Amino acid sequence: MNYLTISGALLLIISFGTFGQVKEQNLRLQVLKSNSVGREFIFKTEDRSTTHLTYLGWLSSKKGVHFKIMNSVWLWGQAHRATSRVLIFDKNDKYLGNYPLTIIDDLPTFIKGNKLVFINKRGNNSCDPKLTTYVNFDEGIPNEFFRKCSGKSGDIYTFDKE
């Protein structure tokens, strides 16, 4: 393979990656601009993947810094694998980063009292539906949080500035 062929292939791959990121960013901004708390937006793509975005609202720190919170689920592949994240934006809709989650059931349910609320769903047999996790943003975006499942077990999720 010559240098020109390799360069062309790399340029094509980079172009598609950049286009996908721009498209994803536009979808997120569309949902944020709608300001529709709790409404799920579903976007389908040519490759049969689906993106589900739900704006949960905003939280603020004690210093008055506002954070907009959005759930993101990307279903991809023939078996419809899922990638779930909690996306964090500033008050001007600038993307700040995310919490990558293990499963869809680990997504937060809503915001209440300046806290992100995670409720264990009854259909998830492994987690106790009586346990609820509250994540406080009073001191800013938590570097990590522990999401309760049952007893003292659960998962630790770390903020990724991507």
Summary of the structure (lengths in Angstrom):
residues: 162
radius of gyration: 18.0
end to end distance: 33.7
largest distance: 62.3
contacts: 424
relative contact order: 0.12
helix: 22%
strand: 44%
